[in-house]
Amino acid sequence: WPEGGTTSEAPAHGLAGGSAHGPDGGPEHGLAGGPANEPEILVLPDAQAAATAAAERIAGALASAVVSRGVAHWSTTGGSTPGPIYRDLAGTPLRETVAWDRVHIWWGDDRWVPPDDPLSNALACWEILLRNVPVPATQVHPFPIGEAMARGLPPSWVAERYAAELRDAMVPLNAAGFPSLDIILVGIGSDGH
């Protein structure tokens, strides 16, 4: 709980910040300046305040990664969480704070549906954010689910292809050999899933 808070003051909306790696590729500090393994918990008045705070932190982390390494890698999600964040990132002033031509956008998950299906996690990003910021199409990396479905290929093919795409994009690896992205956005649905 934030300083001065008590367990009887249950927050309606929160935001935890952290960073996958620092400028040298290794663990460093969270988005708020603390250790990456120590999340900062913010209690905000409503969902829009949480989205705005998240968008500001994402923009800052992307800009910092571009300054440090010349490129930023962001894994985003679907559902109801990212829409308001995408709107804030696509609007002024945040749109102007990021060198979008240096950003790669990845997804942490998706549903087994074509990319233009309303249930696709990538669709909201295309419609809300990517129509309004200049990320090159070659730097947008949705799962190739549509291709797999059209060719009758299994999810394992999608996973193998995505792993190869991460390697080809030269995403930094951590000590265990896993991709180390600058931002990993995950959402929690209203039902807690």
CYANA upper distance limits for C-alpha pairs under 8 A (distance plus 0.5 A):
  1 TRP  CA      5 GLY  CA      6.11
  1 TRP  CA      6 THR  CA      7.10
  1 TRP  CA      7 THR  CA      7.71
  1 TRP  CA     41 ILE  CA      7.70
  2 PRO  CA     41 ILE  CA      7.45
  2 PRO  CA     42 LEU  CA      7.56
  2 PRO  CA     43 VAL  CA      7.94
  5 GLY  CA      9 GLU  CA      6.99
 11 PRO  CA     43 VAL  CA      6.36
 11 PRO  CA     44 LEU  CA      8.04
 12 ALA  CA     43 VAL  CA      8.09
 12 ALA  CA     44 LEU  CA      8.05
 12 ALA  CA     45 PRO  CA      7.67
 12 ALA  CA     46 ASP  CA      7.36
 13 HIS  CA     43 VAL  CA      6.58
 13 HIS  CA     44 LEU  CA      6.20
 13 HIS  CA     45 PRO  CA      7.29
 13 HIS  CA     46 ASP  CA      6.37
 13 HIS  CA     47 ALA  CA      6.56
 13 HIS  CA     50 ALA  CA      7.10
 14 GLY  CA     41 ILE  CA      7.08
 14 GLY  CA     42 LEU  CA      5.89
 14 GLY  CA     43 VAL  CA      5.32
 14 GLY  CA     44 LEU  CA      6.50
 14 GLY  CA     50 ALA  CA      6.96
 15 LEU  CA     40 GLU  CA      8.33
 15 LEU  CA     41 ILE  CA      6.25
 15 LEU  CA     42 LEU  CA      5.79
 15 LEU  CA     43 VAL  CA      7.52
 15 LEU  CA     44 LEU  CA      8.47
 15 LEU  CA     50 ALA  CA      6.84
 15 LEU  CA     53 ALA  CA      8.39
 15 LEU  CA     54 ALA  CA      7.63
 16 ALA  CA     39 PRO  CA      6.15
 16 ALA  CA     40 GLU  CA      5.84
 16 ALA  CA     41 ILE  CA      5.32
 16 ALA  CA     42 LEU  CA      7.09
 17 GLY  CA     30 GLY  CA      6.63
 17 GLY  CA     31 LEU  CA      5.94
 17 GLY  CA     32 ALA  CA      7.15
 17 GLY  CA     39 PRO  CA      6.01
 17 GLY  CA     40 GLU  CA      6.10
 17 GLY  CA     41 ILE  CA      7.71
 18 GLY  CA     29 HIS  CA      7.65
 18 GLY  CA     30 GLY  CA      4.34
 18 GLY  CA     31 LEU  CA      5.52
 18 GLY  CA     32 ALA  CA      7.88
 18 GLY  CA     35 PRO  CA      8.33
 18 GLY  CA     36 ALA  CA      5.52
 18 GLY  CA     37 ASN  CA      7.71
 18 GLY  CA     38 GLU  CA      8.01
 18 GLY  CA     39 PRO  CA      6.29
 18 GLY  CA     40 GLU  CA      8.07
 19 SER  CA     27 PRO  CA      8.14
 19 SER  CA     28 GLU  CA      7.95
 19 SER  CA     29 HIS  CA      6.82
 19 SER  CA     30 GLY  CA      5.20
 19 SER  CA     31 LEU  CA      6.26
 19 SER  CA     36 ALA  CA      6.01
 19 SER  CA    182 ASP  CA      6.87
 19 SER  CA    183 ILE  CA      6.97
 20 ALA  CA     27 PRO  CA      6.93
 20 ALA  CA     36 ALA  CA      7.63
 20 ALA  CA    180 SER  CA      6.59
 20 ALA  CA    181 LEU  CA      6.37
 20 ALA  CA    182 ASP  CA      6.00
 20 ALA  CA    183 ILE  CA      7.04
 20 ALA  CA    184 ILE  CA      8.07
 21 HIS  CA     25 GLY  CA      5.81
 21 HIS  CA     26 GLY  CA      5.48
 21 HIS  CA     27 PRO  CA      4.83
 21 HIS  CA     28 GLU  CA      6.27
 21 HIS  CA     29 HIS  CA      8.13
 21 HIS  CA     36 ALA  CA      8.48
 21 HIS  CA    180 SER  CA      7.08
 21 HIS  CA    181 LEU  CA      7.64
 21 HIS  CA    182 ASP  CA      6.81
 22 GLY  CA     26 GLY  CA      5.99
 22 GLY  CA     27 PRO  CA      6.04
 22 GLY  CA     28 GLU  CA      5.25
 22 GLY  CA     29 HIS  CA      7.26
 23 PRO  CA     65 ALA  CA      7.28
 23 PRO  CA     68 SER  CA      6.04
 23 PRO  CA     69 ARG  CA      7.21
 25 GLY  CA    172 PRO  CA      7.11
 25 GLY  CA    173 LEU  CA      8.23
 25 GLY  CA    174 ASN  CA      7.84
 25 GLY  CA    180 SER  CA      7.98
 26 GLY  CA    174 ASN  CA      7.47
 27 PRO  CA     36 ALA  CA      7.17
 28 GLU  CA     35 PRO  CA      6.83
 28 GLU  CA     36 ALA  CA      6.57
 29 HIS  CA     33 GLY  CA      5.84
 29 HIS  CA     34 GLY  CA      5.71
 29 HIS  CA     35 PRO  CA      4.89
 29 HIS  CA     36 ALA  CA      5.19
 30 GLY  CA     34 GLY  CA      5.50
 30 GLY  CA     35 PRO  CA      5.81
 30 GLY  CA     36 ALA  CA      4.64
 30 GLY  CA     37 ASN  CA      8.00
 30 GLY  CA     38 GLU  CA      7.88
 30 GLY  CA     39 PRO  CA      7.46
 30 GLY  CA     40 GLU  CA      8.48
 31 LEU  CA     36 ALA  CA      8.28
 31 LEU  CA     57 ARG  CA      7.21
 31 LEU  CA     61 ALA  CA      7.53
 32 ALA  CA     40 GLU  CA      7.51
 34 GLY  CA     38 GLU  CA      7.07
 34 GLY  CA     39 PRO  CA      8.06
 34 GLY  CA     40 GLU  CA      8.12
 35 PRO  CA     39 PRO  CA      8.17
 44 LEU  CA     49 ALA  CA      6.57
 44 LEU  CA     50 ALA  CA      6.49
 45 PRO  CA     49 ALA  CA      6.95
 45 PRO  CA     50 ALA  CA      8.35
 46 ASP  CA     50 ALA  CA      6.95
 47 ALA  CA     51 ALA  CA      6.68
 48 GLN  CA     52 THR  CA      6.58
 48 GLN  CA     84 PRO  CA      7.52
 49 ALA  CA     53 ALA  CA      6.63
 50 ALA  CA     54 ALA  CA      6.59
 51 ALA  CA     55 ALA  CA      6.54
 51 ALA  CA     82 PRO  CA      8.38
 51 ALA  CA     84 PRO  CA      6.28
 51 ALA  CA     85 ILE  CA      5.40
 51 ALA  CA     88 ASP  CA      8.11
 52 THR  CA     56 GLU  CA      6.63
 52 THR  CA     84 PRO  CA      8.25
 52 THR  CA     85 ILE  CA      6.87
 52 THR  CA     88 ASP  CA      6.74
 53 ALA  CA     57 ARG  CA      6.76
 54 ALA  CA     58 ILE  CA      6.57
 54 ALA  CA     85 ILE  CA      7.15
 55 ALA  CA     59 ALA  CA      6.53
 55 ALA  CA     85 ILE  CA      5.67
 55 ALA  CA     86 TYR  CA      7.83
 55 ALA  CA     88 ASP  CA      6.60
 55 ALA  CA     89 LEU  CA      6.24
 55 ALA  CA     94 LEU  CA      8.37
 56 GLU  CA     60 GLY  CA      6.63
 56 GLU  CA     89 LEU  CA      8.18
 56 GLU  CA     94 LEU  CA      7.52
 57 ARG  CA     61 ALA  CA      6.58
 58 ILE  CA     62 LEU  CA      6.55
 58 ILE  CA    183 ILE  CA      7.51
 59 ALA  CA     63 ALA  CA      6.56
 59 ALA  CA     89 LEU  CA      7.56
 59 ALA  CA     94 LEU  CA      7.04
 59 ALA  CA     97 THR  CA      7.27
 59 ALA  CA     98 VAL  CA      6.60
 60 GLY  CA     64 SER  CA      6.54
 60 GLY  CA     97 THR  CA      8.21
 60 GLY  CA     98 VAL  CA      8.25
 61 ALA  CA     65 ALA  CA      6.60
 61 ALA  CA    182 ASP  CA      7.53
 61 ALA  CA    183 ILE  CA      7.76
 62 LEU  CA     66 VAL  CA      6.77
 62 LEU  CA     72 ALA  CA      6.06
 62 LEU  CA     73 HIS  CA      8.18
 62 LEU  CA     74 TRP  CA      8.21
 62 LEU  CA     98 VAL  CA      7.05
 62 LEU  CA    103 VAL  CA      7.82
 62 LEU  CA    182 ASP  CA      7.61
 62 LEU  CA    183 ILE  CA      8.16
 63 ALA  CA     67 VAL  CA      6.77
 63 ALA  CA     72 ALA  CA      8.22
 63 ALA  CA     97 THR  CA      7.30
 63 ALA  CA     98 VAL  CA      5.59
 63 ALA  CA     99 ALA  CA      7.15
 64 SER  CA     68 SER  CA      6.57
 65 ALA  CA     69 ARG  CA      6.25
 65 ALA  CA     70 GLY  CA      7.38
 65 ALA  CA     71 VAL  CA      6.70
 65 ALA  CA     72 ALA  CA      5.71
 65 ALA  CA    182 ASP  CA      7.46
 66 VAL  CA     70 GLY  CA      4.73
 66 VAL  CA     71 VAL  CA      5.00
 66 VAL  CA     72 ALA  CA      5.96
 66 VAL  CA     99 ALA  CA      7.73
 66 VAL  CA    102 ARG  CA      7.13
 66 VAL  CA    103 VAL  CA      8.24
 67 VAL  CA     71 VAL  CA      8.32
 70 GLY  CA    102 ARG  CA      7.29
 71 VAL  CA    102 ARG  CA      5.44
 71 VAL  CA    103 VAL  CA      6.38
 71 VAL  CA    104 HIS  CA      8.11
 72 ALA  CA    102 ARG  CA      6.85
 72 ALA  CA    103 VAL  CA      5.28
 72 ALA  CA    104 HIS  CA      6.62
 72 ALA  CA    181 LEU  CA      8.28
 72 ALA  CA    182 ASP  CA      6.76
 73 HIS  CA    103 VAL  CA      6.49
 73 HIS  CA    104 HIS  CA      5.35
 73 HIS  CA    105 ILE  CA      6.62
 73 HIS  CA    106 TRP  CA      7.81
 73 HIS  CA    171 VAL  CA      7.84
 73 HIS  CA    181 LEU  CA      5.74
 73 HIS  CA    182 ASP  CA      5.86
 73 HIS  CA    183 ILE  CA      7.25
 74 TRP  CA    103 VAL  CA      7.89
 74 TRP  CA    104 HIS  CA      6.71
 74 TRP  CA    105 ILE  CA      5.50
 74 TRP  CA    106 TRP  CA      6.39
 74 TRP  CA    181 LEU  CA      6.59
 74 TRP  CA    182 ASP  CA      6.30
 74 TRP  CA    183 ILE  CA      5.18
 74 TRP  CA    184 ILE  CA      6.53
 74 TRP  CA    185 LEU  CA      8.31
 75 SER  CA    105 ILE  CA      6.39
 75 SER  CA    106 TRP  CA      4.85
 75 SER  CA    107 TRP  CA      5.29
 75 SER  CA    108 GLY  CA      6.24
 75 SER  CA    181 LEU  CA      7.55
 75 SER  CA    183 ILE  CA      6.52
 75 SER  CA    184 ILE  CA      5.20
 75 SER  CA    185 LEU  CA      6.60
 76 THR  CA     82 PRO  CA      8.24
 76 THR  CA    105 ILE  CA      7.65
 76 THR  CA    106 TRP  CA      6.68
 76 THR  CA    107 TRP  CA      5.39
 76 THR  CA    108 GLY  CA      6.62
 76 THR  CA    183 ILE  CA      8.37
 76 THR  CA    184 ILE  CA      6.52
 76 THR  CA    185 LEU  CA      5.29
 76 THR  CA    186 VAL  CA      7.23
 77 THR  CA     81 THR  CA      8.36
 77 THR  CA     82 PRO  CA      7.29
 77 THR  CA    107 TRP  CA      6.21
 77 THR  CA    108 GLY  CA      6.46
 77 THR  CA    109 ASP  CA      6.95
 77 THR  CA    110 ASP  CA      8.14
 77 THR  CA    121 ASN  CA      6.63
 77 THR  CA    122 ALA  CA      8.19
 77 THR  CA    185 LEU  CA      6.64
 77 THR  CA    186 VAL  CA      6.28
 77 THR  CA    187 GLY  CA      7.32
 78 GLY  CA     82 PRO  CA      6.84
 78 GLY  CA    109 ASP  CA      8.37
 78 GLY  CA    110 ASP  CA      7.78
 78 GLY  CA    120 SER  CA      7.83
 78 GLY  CA    121 ASN  CA      4.46
 78 GLY  CA    122 ALA  CA      7.20
 78 GLY  CA    124 ALA  CA      7.72
 78 GLY  CA    187 GLY  CA      8.05
 79 GLY  CA    119 LEU  CA      8.49
 79 GLY  CA    121 ASN  CA      7.01
 79 GLY  CA    187 GLY  CA      7.89
 79 GLY  CA    189 GLY  CA      7.67
 80 SER  CA    187 GLY  CA      8.28
 80 SER  CA    189 GLY  CA      7.46
 81 THR  CA     85 ILE  CA      7.93
 81 THR  CA    186 VAL  CA      8.47
 81 THR  CA    187 GLY  CA      5.80
 81 THR  CA    188 ILE  CA      7.61
 81 THR  CA    189 GLY  CA      7.82
 82 PRO  CA     86 TYR  CA      6.38
 82 PRO  CA    125 CYS  CA      8.40
 82 PRO  CA    187 GLY  CA      8.00
 83 GLY  CA     87 ARG  CA      6.81
 83 GLY  CA    124 ALA  CA      7.09
 83 GLY  CA    125 CYS  CA      7.99
 83 GLY  CA    128 ILE  CA      7.49
 84 PRO  CA     88 ASP  CA      6.85
 85 ILE  CA     89 LEU  CA      6.73
 86 TYR  CA     90 ALA  CA      6.51
 86 TYR  CA    125 CYS  CA      7.42
 86 TYR  CA    128 ILE  CA      6.57
 86 TYR  CA    129 LEU  CA      5.61
 87 ARG  CA     91 GLY  CA      6.78
 87 ARG  CA    128 ILE  CA      6.67
 87 ARG  CA    129 LEU  CA      6.97
 88 ASP  CA     92 THR  CA      8.17
 88 ASP  CA     94 LEU  CA      7.47
 89 LEU  CA     94 LEU  CA      5.80
 89 LEU  CA     95 ARG  CA      5.95
 89 LEU  CA    129 LEU  CA      7.63
 90 ALA  CA     94 LEU  CA      7.47
 90 ALA  CA     95 ARG  CA      5.65
 90 ALA  CA    128 ILE  CA      7.98
 90 ALA  CA    129 LEU  CA      5.94
 90 ALA  CA    130 LEU  CA      8.48
 90 ALA  CA    132 ASN  CA      6.10
 90 ALA  CA    133 VAL  CA      6.65
 91 GLY  CA     95 ARG  CA      6.01
 92 THR  CA     96 GLU  CA      7.15
 93 PRO  CA     97 THR  CA      7.48
 94 LEU  CA     98 VAL  CA      7.63
 95 ARG  CA    133 VAL  CA      7.30
 99 ALA  CA    103 VAL  CA      7.58
100 TRP  CA    133 VAL  CA      7.06
100 TRP  CA    134 PRO  CA      6.13
100 TRP  CA    135 VAL  CA      5.58
101 ASP  CA    134 PRO  CA      6.49
101 ASP  CA    135 VAL  CA      5.42
101 ASP  CA    136 PRO  CA      6.58
102 ARG  CA    135 VAL  CA      7.94
103 VAL  CA    135 VAL  CA      7.03
103 VAL  CA    139 GLN  CA      7.38
104 HIS  CA    135 VAL  CA      8.08
104 HIS  CA    139 GLN  CA      5.14
104 HIS  CA    140 VAL  CA      6.31
104 HIS  CA    141 HIS  CA      7.89
105 ILE  CA    139 GLN  CA      6.89
105 ILE  CA    140 VAL  CA      5.42
105 ILE  CA    141 HIS  CA      6.39
106 TRP  CA    140 VAL  CA      7.04
106 TRP  CA    141 HIS  CA      5.48
106 TRP  CA    142 PRO  CA      6.66
107 TRP  CA    121 ASN  CA      8.39
107 TRP  CA    122 ALA  CA      8.01
107 TRP  CA    141 HIS  CA      7.69
107 TRP  CA    142 PRO  CA      6.64
107 TRP  CA    143 PHE  CA      7.69
108 GLY  CA    184 ILE  CA      8.12
108 GLY  CA    186 VAL  CA      8.33
109 ASP  CA    121 ASN  CA      8.00
110 ASP  CA    120 SER  CA      6.83
110 ASP  CA    121 ASN  CA      5.82
110 ASP  CA    122 ALA  CA      8.03
110 ASP  CA    143 PHE  CA      7.79
111 ARG  CA    119 LEU  CA      7.46
111 ARG  CA    120 SER  CA      6.47
111 ARG  CA    121 ASN  CA      7.49
112 TRP  CA    120 SER  CA      8.42
112 TRP  CA    145 ILE  CA      6.89
113 VAL  CA    117 ASP  CA      6.71
113 VAL  CA    119 LEU  CA      7.51
113 VAL  CA    120 SER  CA      6.63
113 VAL  CA    145 ILE  CA      7.27
113 VAL  CA    146 GLY  CA      7.36
113 VAL  CA    149 MET  CA      8.50
114 PRO  CA    120 SER  CA      7.38
114 PRO  CA    145 ILE  CA      6.83
114 PRO  CA    146 GLY  CA      5.01
114 PRO  CA    149 MET  CA      8.03
115 PRO  CA    120 SER  CA      6.11
115 PRO  CA    122 ALA  CA      7.09
115 PRO  CA    123 LEU  CA      6.82
115 PRO  CA    145 ILE  CA      7.77
115 PRO  CA    146 GLY  CA      6.52
116 ASP  CA    120 SER  CA      7.27
116 ASP  CA    123 LEU  CA      6.60
117 ASP  CA    123 LEU  CA      7.75
118 PRO  CA    123 LEU  CA      7.26
119 LEU  CA    123 LEU  CA      8.31
120 SER  CA    124 ALA  CA      8.29
121 ASN  CA    125 CYS  CA      8.07
122 ALA  CA    126 TRP  CA      6.88
122 ALA  CA    142 PRO  CA      6.78
123 LEU  CA    127 GLU  CA      6.65
124 ALA  CA    128 ILE  CA      6.25
124 ALA  CA    129 LEU  CA      8.16
125 CYS  CA    129 LEU  CA      5.68
125 CYS  CA    130 LEU  CA      6.59
126 TRP  CA    130 LEU  CA      5.26
126 TRP  CA    131 ARG  CA      6.70
127 GLU  CA    131 ARG  CA      6.50
128 ILE  CA    132 ASN  CA      7.68
129 LEU  CA    133 VAL  CA      6.84
130 LEU  CA    134 PRO  CA      7.53
130 LEU  CA    135 VAL  CA      7.20
135 VAL  CA    139 GLN  CA      7.13
135 VAL  CA    140 VAL  CA      7.78
136 PRO  CA    140 VAL  CA      7.52
143 PHE  CA    158 VAL  CA      7.16
143 PHE  CA    162 TYR  CA      6.96
144 PRO  CA    148 ALA  CA      6.85
144 PRO  CA    158 VAL  CA      6.49
144 PRO  CA    161 ARG  CA      8.24
144 PRO  CA    162 TYR  CA      8.11
145 ILE  CA    149 MET  CA      6.54
145 ILE  CA    155 PRO  CA      8.32
145 ILE  CA    158 VAL  CA      6.92
146 GLY  CA    150 ALA  CA      6.67
147 GLU  CA    151 ARG  CA      6.63
148 ALA  CA    152 GLY  CA      6.30
148 ALA  CA    153 LEU  CA      5.18
148 ALA  CA    154 PRO  CA      7.22
148 ALA  CA    155 PRO  CA      8.11
148 ALA  CA    157 TRP  CA      7.90
148 ALA  CA    158 VAL  CA      7.24
149 MET  CA    153 LEU  CA      6.70
149 MET  CA    154 PRO  CA      8.41
153 LEU  CA    157 TRP  CA      6.83
153 LEU  CA    158 VAL  CA      8.46
154 PRO  CA    158 VAL  CA      7.55
155 PRO  CA    159 ALA  CA      6.83
156 SER  CA    160 GLU  CA      6.67
157 TRP  CA    161 ARG  CA      6.55
158 VAL  CA    162 TYR  CA      6.54
159 ALA  CA    163 ALA  CA      6.66
160 GLU  CA    164 ALA  CA      6.79
161 ARG  CA    165 GLU  CA      6.71
162 TYR  CA    166 LEU  CA      6.75
163 ALA  CA    167 ARG  CA      6.84
164 ALA  CA    168 ASP  CA      6.55
165 GLU  CA    169 ALA  CA      6.65
166 LEU  CA    170 MET  CA      7.00
166 LEU  CA    171 VAL  CA      6.41
166 LEU  CA    179 PRO  CA      7.88
167 ARG  CA    171 VAL  CA      6.75
171 VAL  CA    179 PRO  CA      6.47
171 VAL  CA    180 SER  CA      7.26
171 VAL  CA    181 LEU  CA      7.61
172 PRO  CA    179 PRO  CA      6.31
172 PRO  CA    180 SER  CA      5.95
172 PRO  CA    181 LEU  CA      7.82
173 LEU  CA    177 GLY  CA      5.66
173 LEU  CA    178 PHE  CA      5.65
173 LEU  CA    179 PRO  CA      4.97
173 LEU  CA    180 SER  CA      5.71
174 ASN  CA    178 PHE  CA      5.97
174 ASN  CA    179 PRO  CA      6.81
174 ASN  CA    180 SER  CA      6.21
188 ILE  CA    192 GLY  CA      6.18
188 ILE  CA    193 HIS  CA      6.26
189 GLY  CA    193 HIS  CA      5.85
